[in-house]
């Protein structure tokens, strides 16, 4: 199908009538059955083209992501095996487009980051796309890289950490943690970047055991997390406190030294909520 026709179909999944929506969904399902690899290739071409309508780009990424991921573990396994059956040259084309689309979207969160993340979840455990983590880390830590690229790269790392078995990622845990802590620092001037880093850290804590066993590394991680709880940005505060709760749960044996700063951060946070009469997402944090 011509690209313009596919763009029109994608736009109708959002802006059309109910009948248009059903027709568009049926068309995309049939196209996937007939030639999935060609459809995914076209979707990635639409995503990478910055001049395309943002709605079409977002929907292209969504359709691509939905072909790769399901919350149902059996379906997810099936989708991953189906992806790996696509010829390597086409997969490489799609991966290149998705990676290069990071930071180019006008919508948030980044749909390209989801595509990169879920492709990685299919490939990295099977020994493929082995340079991806380093490339994402470089996007985050390279001086002068655009903030949108850094934010989307951190989001992609978050999706990867959330969905891949921690044993698979453990050999690259230091590299991943370097990027996340770098993005979380109080010196980071972009709150979106900082929030993306803190959110991704929450998904990575299971495979950072070796880091928490090392005194100097543990001290620095805790320093950065506790500093984030003092951010004036309420979303950053909440995300940092969620990390603190999880760290105290996973690594309690190492936490005695930090209980003072940690509890101070929690008390200060709740005092600010009381002062502002604010309730954040109905979440409550309990420290015993």
Helices and strands as residue ranges (DSSP letters): H 3-15, H 18-48, H 54-66, H 73-84, H 88-101, H 111-123, G 124-126, H 132-141, H 147-163, H 166-169, G 170-172, H 173-184, H 191-204, G 205-207, H 209-213, H 215-228, H 234-250, G 252-254, G 256-258, H 259-276
